[in-house]
Amino acid sequence: MKHDADVVVAGGGPVGLMLACELALADVPVVVLERLTEVDTTIKAGAINSPSAEAFYRRGMLPDLAEVQRGAIEKFSSFLRQRQAAGASGVRQPPKFAGHFGGIMLRGDLLDESDPDFGAAGPAGDVGLVPQEALERLLAARAAELGVVLRRGVHLTGFDAGEDGVTVHTSDGSLRAGWLVGCDGGRSTVRRLAGFPFPGTDPEITGHQAIVEMTGADALGAGWNWTDTGTYVHGPIPGRILTVEFDGPPADREAPITAEELQTSLRKVSGVEDVTITKVHSATRFTDNARQVPDYRAGRVLLAGDAAHVHSPFGGQGLNLGIGDAMNLGWKLAATVHGRAPEGLLDTYTAERHPIGAWVLEWTRAQVALMRPESHARALRGVIAELTETVTATTFFAKKISGVRQRYDLPGGHPLTGRSAPDLELSDGSRLADQLHGGQALLLDLADDPDVRKRAKGYGDRVRVVSAACPERPGLAGLLVRPDGCTAWAADVADDAPAGPVGASPDDVPTALDELEAALRRWFGTPDAAAA
């Protein structure tokens, strides 16, 4: 049966758009269904982590993100100026920000910036303050440039999945596709209709986040504040508030959020009875409902982002987790669509992403436990706060939050294998990220070794081969980098000899070149025999 598109993506938020861009970059026709008619302006995530920044950098989007960050920094400065003009006490430029854990701020001046994990991202390491709305606008523009069909005001109502494809029913008709990917959020229709199990823990909080106009705000503390009735945040941009109450989840998540509801919550948690909300510009509710599907795939239906996992927003992990899903899935699904995926490639999506999602759920659960307005949590907060006054603890927490230590469990013994590829500066003046703009895999020969380059013959445009020196890493002989930026193989200059246990016979031990060939076949299939 003829397909209207190879892939239909349900949900046109950042995750769905990022996935669509990755598919389009690989010449896969894709249709995105988005129920909203315009970009969602609801206040949500305010920053991206290192893996997300690297992903956008590797697709040439870093200059646009840096411009967005400049605007975000100006809004923060405006908030400080307003507080100072209002005569609020103790208002000063805070130390360099390195993230937070359950509202306990990490000081950048206590960060061990000599740690090599912080230097691998290159210029992407300098970009992080990118609000979700701005990111969605950038991705929508990129999707349009790449030819993605984005159908706004259209939502999925059902689907019929079979062995050879999926018929997707929408609010304005039906279309036939090879694959369906649900990127439709925490209350995913795709997940529900496909029957994915969704185990996890029930919520215990009601949270609100909003941009408002208010009077009496001078009496509110800036930043994170803990009280006997919950937690609230004021700032870091004008009018932004966040409240957390530990009285269970909201009675109705779908009910419109009113100024009265926000005001009642803010007064209750802050204890400031004179604060009055006069206008609401943007508002959302959230809980700490923490759940994850065991498998991100059911036949020709897949899930990504909040459709696959939900948790509280503390620590800003949700958006970043979804972007990571999209990057991991995009090239694998494209290879499957084109019929050149090695056996089991698509199953590695769940195998690689599920452990990271499970970690995020545990990380956010720990923060909720730390924030509870009771004596045991207060005592624990004091211990954690004291620990974060040390370089070691600050660096530990910052590395976890930033994602610089994320690693997939891949074959190979080199320290870089499974990690995000370091943004090497090459002898031709380019950087590694520059070589990944086209969305292909990259075999980087750093030792001018014809045997390395020979292994990639027969892969055509699946694997781009670049020979260049890297003066900053003279001991590194080569890297095989997947389209998602993950290092699939790496070797040092001395690795051309058989590497294995002491006393092992060279005939029984694979060389670095053998491992490269195995990695190429594992991720990109069998080379074309004639070309090879």
Secondary structure, DSSP 8 states (H G I E B T S, - for coil): ---SEEEEEE--SHHHHHHHHHHHHTT--EEEEESSSS---S-------HHHHHHHHTTT-HHHHHHHHHHHHHHHHHHHHHHHHTT-TT------EEEEETTEEEEGGGS-TTSGGGTTTGGGGG-----HHHHHHHHHHHHHHTT-EEEET--EEEEEEETTEEEEEETTEEEEEEEEEE---TT-HHHHHHT----EE----EEEEEEEEEESGGGS-SEEEEETTEEEEE-SSTTEEEEEE-S-S-S-TTS---HHHHHHHHHHHH--TT-EEEEEEEEEEE---EEE-S-SEETTEEE-GGGTEE---TTS-HHHHHHHHHHHHHHHHHHHHTT---TTTTHHHHHHHHHHHHHHHHHHHHHHHHH-SSHHHHHHHHHHHHHTTSHHHHHHHHHHHHTTT-B---S--STTTTBB----B-TTS-BGGGGGTT--EEEEESS--HHHHHHTTT-GGGEEEEE---TT-TTEEEEEE-TTSBEEEEEEGGGGS--SSTT--GGGS--HHHHHHHHHHHHH----TTT-
